Amino acid sequence: MADLFEDYRLGPGWDEMFGEPSMPRPTYEALHATLQPLSSAELGIRAEVLARAFLDQGITFALKGVERPFPLDIVPRIIAADEWRVVEAGVGQRVKALEAFLDDVYGAGQVLADGVVPRRIVVTSAHFHREAAGINPHNGVRIHVAGVDLIRDEQGTFRVLEDNVRVPSGVSYVMENRRAMAHVLPEVFAATRIQPVESYPGQLLRALRAAAPVGISEPTVVVLTPGVHNSAYFEHALLAREMGVELVEGRDLVCVGNEVAMRTTAGEQRVDVIYRRVDDEFLDPVHFRADSVLGCAGLINAARAGRVTIANAVGNGVADDKLLYTYVPDLIRYYLNEEPILPNVETYRLDEDPDVLAHVLDRLDELVLKPVDGSGGAGIVIGSQATDEQLAAVRERIEVDPRGWIAQREVALSMVPTLVGNRLRARHVDLRPFAVNDGEKVWVLPGGLTRVALPEGALVVNSSQGGGSKDTWVLTESATLADEPSAVDPPIVVVPSPHSPDPGPAGGPVAVQQQQQQQSARSSGAPPC
């Protein structure tokens, strides 16, 4: 074996490549055979090509206010077809249950009357918006796109870490990771049947068109972005381009008489579906922040009147509150009469039973403490890695507001070999599969975004905390080219829009609010990485 795996040690988590030292699992045999004869210098050169490709294409993210290339590790993560079937079914089941919950909680509220979810959990959620009551999408879809964060525990079992049903992002990295990896590891692609990811924009466009108001046969779809100062702007632009629809900002839209239109060089054009990447609080200054310049006044009323569809729906955040997360298995049983396919991580609710709260406070150094409205790794305290001062601070915050926190057992996330310096080392990973709901079927993108914690021993994988990503390969049932050919995605024909909105000035209140949304999102669950 070349020196790439020299001193490679199996870590505390489930190693996805090796079942035993130097013994790759069947899923990874082709990749291992490719990496084994390579020298560290040769793999390093390929990694440099990969990084340069991302930098040249402007594939970046914002870390502490600085735009940086998104770190992509050269060693992909591989998931077998039978393992993926479980993930696919479990994610789809979860989206259906949360869809039913949102329809109920903004409607009849039967789930609250039946005591499946305590009413106080909903009404005290920062993201339960009464403004969403009475908005009934005609095809019943509120979660057009979902990102469900998964981990594999010490036994290799996939578990749900959290749900993201507001404005989940990160799918652009999935598509760009695949394109880049095809150039640096062509020999593995040539020997392996990998399910494609390029059909995502077409699937999303179908779902958005299916959500159009009643009577609209040829809907006009737009992507609403906060603007170029938002950390996910690259993704907004990519999806608009791939779907062949307009990328607009709030100032490009106008709402009169509950009709929404966009300003173009050829005049105003009706808008039927808005795939918004703007947080609820900035979406409509009539109902939310009055000083917002990122949205458009009147959007909520137009949606309530059934004249425009907002995707994802306003108010979805109540469904991905981390305290509500603990009730999702019960929601699956209640709405679907099924047992959960994907289990949660063992979690303590801190606002119900004083004995549970006392138990958790006595074991802070053994648990993971999370604010219920946090995201991007912000606010998480891993007890075993925290200082005495950090534990004392989180204890005080929990005692003041137990509703604002959950506690979970510390899971040793699964590990995948990752290039660190000139050697491959085991690093912890998670997975965010993306699901698209068109009202008839929940389609799950094969693979998703694998995030990797680059520092040794780190468990927080978010890019905002210094993490990176890996291309995620889902094998087909016939995993090698010697088997029968795999199915090919049906072609999606999109027609580029003729008008391009004015990008506008880079500074002023627009830029400030774009950055405010970014900061707000880190504490509210919107961004993904």
C-alpha positions, 0 to 999 in steps of 0.5 A: 500500500502507498503511504496515503494510509500509513498510520491510518487509525480507525476512530471511535465512530463507525468507519465507513471505508474499513470494517477492519484495519486495511480491509475495505468494505465492499462498497469502497473496494473500487475506490480503495483500489484506485487510491492504494497505488497513488503517492501522496504527491499525486493525490495532493496534485489532484486535490489542488486541481479540485480546489483551484476549480472551485476557486475559479468558478467562484464556488464560495461560502462566507466564513466570519464575513470573508468569502472563501472557497468551499473546501471539497475533500478529494475522497468521496463518501459512498453509500450502497444502494440497499442502504440508500433505499432506507434513507430515501424511504425514511426521509420521504416519510418524515417530509409527509408527516411534517407536511401533515403537521403544518397543514394541521397546525395552521388549520384545524389544530387537531394534533394539538387538541388530541395532545400529540404535541402540547399547544405550548410547544407551538405557540412559544416557537419563534417561527410559528407565524399566525400570519400563515393561517388561512394560506392554503396551497391548492396542491397541499404542499408547504414543504416543496424542498426539505433538507433532513440532516442525518448521522450514522451512529456507532453501529452504522445506523442512520439517525435523524439529527434535525429537520430543515423545512424553511429555506434549506440550502447546500444543494448547489455544492452537491451538483458542483462537487459531482462535476468537479470530482468527475475530472479528478477521479475519472478512473473510479467513475469509469469503474462504478455505477453512481446514481446521477444528481444533475436532475435536481433542477428539473425535479425542483422546477416540476414541483414549483410548477405543480404548486402554481395557483389554480387555473395557471397552466403555464406558470411563471416561476422566479427565484427570490434572493436577498442579493449578492451579499448573501452567503448562499447567493452562488446557489440562488444564481445556479438554481435559477440558471439551471431551471431557466427562470428569473433570479429576482430581488425584492425590489424587482417585484411589485404587488398590486391588488393581490397580483404579483409581477416582476419589473423587466425591461419589457414591462411588468410580467405576472409571477405565479410561483416564488421560490424564495430564499429570503427568511420569513421576517424579511419577506413582507414588510406589511406583516413582518419587519417593516424596514425590510427591503429584501422582500415585497409588500403584499406577498402574504395577502397575495398568497392568502388570496391564492394568486401566488405560491410562496415556496417554501411556505411561510411559517414552516419554521415551527416544524423544524424547531429542535424541540418539535423534532422530539415529537416527529416520531409521534407525528409519523405514527399519528398522521401516517399510522407507520413506525418511523423508518429513521430513528432520532438521536436520543434527546431530552426535553428540558421544559416538561419534567423537573427530574429530567432537567435535574438529570441533564444538569448533573451530566452536562459534561456527557451530553450535547446541548443545543439551542432549539432555534440555532443552526450552523453549529452556533450555540452548540456545546459538546459537554466532553469538549467544553471548559468548566466556564462554558459548562457553567455558562450553558447551565445558567442559560438552561436554568433561565430558559429550559424551553430554549434547549434540548440535550442529546447523547454525544454520538460518535459520528461515522468517519470517512478517510479524508486528506489531511496534509499528505495522509488520509485520516479518519474524520467525522461526517454527516449527511443532508439529503434533499427532498422535493415534494410535488404533491404527488411524490416526495423525490429524494436526491440520491446522495445529498451534501456530506459535510466533514469536520476537518479538525481532528476529533471535531464533531461539528461539521458545519462550514461556518465552524471550519468544516468541508464537504465530500461528494456523496456517491449512491451506488446503483443496484448494478454497481459496476459497468460489467452489469446492465446499464443504469437508468438515465435521467429523463431530459429536462428542457428549460427555456432561458428567460429573456429578461435579467433583473438589474443587480443594483448597488452593492451597498446601502440598506439592502446589503446590510439586511442581506447580512442581517438575514445571514446572521439571523439565519445562523440563530434561526435554522435557515442556512445549511452548512 
